[in-house]
Amino acid sequence: MHVFISKRECMEKLYRLFPWIEDPFTAEGLKRYRDAVSEFEVIAKHKWLKELVDRRRELKIVDLCSGTGIGGIALAKVLMDLGVAVSLTLIDLRRDALSKAMEFCPRELGLKPKTLVHDVLEGG
């Protein structure tokens, strides 16, 4: 007998078995988020990104395989602190991870991200 387990279920189980620091509501996850903000603050000073930000006051961020959105939310925060209007889309296979992002993002940025439960390795 073969039991079908979806990719989503498989990934959710994998993350429970081998925890990845991705929950921004834990001390470790919040530290990871704050470290990401610090890294993006450095990156935002790079000539290429600085020129982009100076030319465009509105940017769309699409975070593929976003998990709980730590990276996308951190980048959005840095850009917003520079006066850029940001829209954020988070795409992940795991609905449970995106639900954390939907809770964390408004608290951190004051905006609700768009989310999409999708396997980025599949077309469409």
Buried (B, 14 or more C-beta within 10 A) or exposed (E): EEEEEEEBEEBBEEBEEEEEBBBBEEEEBBEBBEEBBEBBBEEBEEEEBEEBBEEEEEBEBEBEBBBBBBBBBBBBBBBBEBEBEBEBBBBBBBEBBBEBBBBBBEEBBEBEBEBEBBBEEEEE
